[in-house]
Amino acid sequence: MCVLIATFINYIPIKIPMLSSVQWLAASFFLTGYYFKRIYILNIPSYVVVLLSIILFFIPILSVVDINANGMNCLIFFCTGIIGSIVILKISEYLSNTNLSRRFDYIGSNTLYVLTFHLLAFKIVSYLKIIHYNLDWNKLWAIPIIEESNQYYWVLYSLVGLTMPLMIQQLIQKIFFKCLLRNKL
């Protein structure tokens, strides 16, 4: 019901402040999540998930997928959001049975360190980028990253922004335990 309201609310001649299609779409997602929790959505066969992934890949090419869209594009946005959620849930279910789940669990347990130190770690990549492209050294002050020539550097920013904070966490943990053991003796 909320999706239909979101689809047609912009065609209603009465305008209610702060109540547009975005709010109705958000309510739709919340309600759908509530109903998904009640039914076991992960019973979907794998071939259906592959088909949904193909659909999810082509919809943004063929149509506008934006939360601020009007009319039928609201319905398309909602459907792509639900399809994407189902695909992510199935991928997560598959990955939970692999060795990779331990690594994701470790990263998830240490997100505070990642959030604390990722900007510092980005400076390492920015330093390399300044050397590679012979940029002005004042660009090192750019926060969070240097935007110029950034087509493939996002991979390096992501890897360094994740691994360096986790290495710092390991270092802090070793120093803390060493100090703790020294004080016990």
Buried (B, 14 or more C-beta within 10 A) or exposed (E): EBBEBBBBBEEEEEEEEEEBBBBBBEBBBEEBEEEBEEEEBEEBEEEEBEEBBEEBEEBEEEBEBEBEBBBEBBBBBBBBBBBBBBBEBBEEEBEEEEEEEEEEEEBEEBEEBBEEBBEEBBBBBBBEBBEEEEBEEEBEEBEEBBEEEEEEBEEBBEEBBBEBBBEBBEEEEEEEEEEEEEEEE
